Amino acid sequence: MASGGRILHHLFRRLPDPKATIIFPGYQGAGTLGYVLVHDAHQVRIMGDNIPVKATIVNLSGSARTPTTTNCSAGSERSTEAASYAVHGEPESAAALVEMAESGFGWQADVAHRGTTATI
């Protein structure tokens, strides 16, 4: 739901990047930042700053506006050269998301680990 913690820092840095794809793998509760993002926000407020939303936002749980796991074309147009990282969730869920990114979209993907960095 992107309500607090390190995800805010990830979103702060990635949302303005039109080459980034932010994937929400599940339900986003009404009133949360995640909900606002999957419902076409053009700008959000994070940590006191207004952040433009230029990244592709993909909602895997699906709704009237967003694709589902079987019809997720919005984020699949990105380059297969870029890497994807699952940065949140239980290890089993993160591993399943990585598997879907690799097999479903042909993306290079991995589960993020503490102490590692990447330049995406």
CORRA-V116241 format. One record per backbone hydrogen bond with DSSP energy under -0.5 kcal/mol. NH is the residue of the N-H (numbers start at 0). CO is the residue of the C=O. E is the energy in kcal/mol with one decimal. If there is no record, write none. Layout:
BEGIN
nh=NH co=CO e=E
nh=NH co=CO e=E
END
This chain:
BEGIN
nh=6 co=3 e=-0.5
nh=7 co=4 e=-1.4
nh=8 co=4 e=-0.6
nh=9 co=5 e=-1.9
nh=10 co=6 e=-2.8
nh=11 co=7 e=-2.5
nh=12 co=8 e=-1.8
nh=13 co=9 e=-2.2
nh=14 co=10 e=-2.6
nh=16 co=13 e=-1.8
nh=17 co=15 e=-0.7
nh=19 co=16 e=-1.7
nh=21 co=55 e=-3.1
nh=22 co=20 e=-0.6
nh=23 co=21 e=-0.5
nh=23 co=57 e=-3.4
nh=24 co=22 e=-0.7
nh=28 co=26 e=-0.5
nh=31 co=28 e=-1.9
nh=33 co=0 e=-2.5
nh=35 co=31 e=-2.1
nh=36 co=32 e=-2.5
nh=37 co=33 e=-2.3
nh=38 co=34 e=-0.7
nh=38 co=35 e=-0.6
nh=39 co=36 e=-0.9
nh=40 co=35 e=-1.0
nh=43 co=50 e=-2.5
nh=45 co=43 e=-0.6
nh=45 co=48 e=-2.7
nh=48 co=45 e=-2.2
nh=50 co=43 e=-3.9
nh=50 co=48 e=-0.6
nh=52 co=41 e=-2.3
nh=53 co=14 e=-3.0
nh=53 co=51 e=-0.9
nh=54 co=14 e=-1.9
nh=55 co=19 e=-2.6
nh=57 co=21 e=-2.9
nh=57 co=55 e=-0.5
nh=59 co=23 e=-2.6
nh=59 co=57 e=-0.6
nh=60 co=23 e=-0.6
nh=61 co=58 e=-1.0
nh=61 co=66 e=-0.5
nh=62 co=65 e=-1.3
nh=68 co=59 e=-0.8
nh=70 co=67 e=-0.9
nh=72 co=70 e=-0.9
nh=76 co=72 e=-0.6
nh=77 co=74 e=-1.0
nh=81 co=78 e=-0.7
nh=83 co=107 e=-2.5
nh=85 co=109 e=-2.1
nh=86 co=84 e=-0.7
nh=93 co=89 e=-2.8
nh=94 co=90 e=-2.4
nh=95 co=91 e=-1.9
nh=96 co=92 e=-2.1
nh=97 co=93 e=-2.2
nh=98 co=94 e=-2.2
nh=99 co=95 e=-2.1
nh=100 co=96 e=-2.4
nh=101 co=97 e=-2.4
nh=102 co=98 e=-3.0
nh=103 co=99 e=-2.3
nh=104 co=99 e=-0.7
nh=104 co=100 e=-1.0
nh=105 co=101 e=-0.9
nh=106 co=100 e=-2.3
nh=107 co=81 e=-0.9
nh=108 co=106 e=-0.5
nh=109 co=83 e=-1.7
nh=111 co=85 e=-2.5
nh=115 co=112 e=-1.8
nh=119 co=117 e=-0.7
END
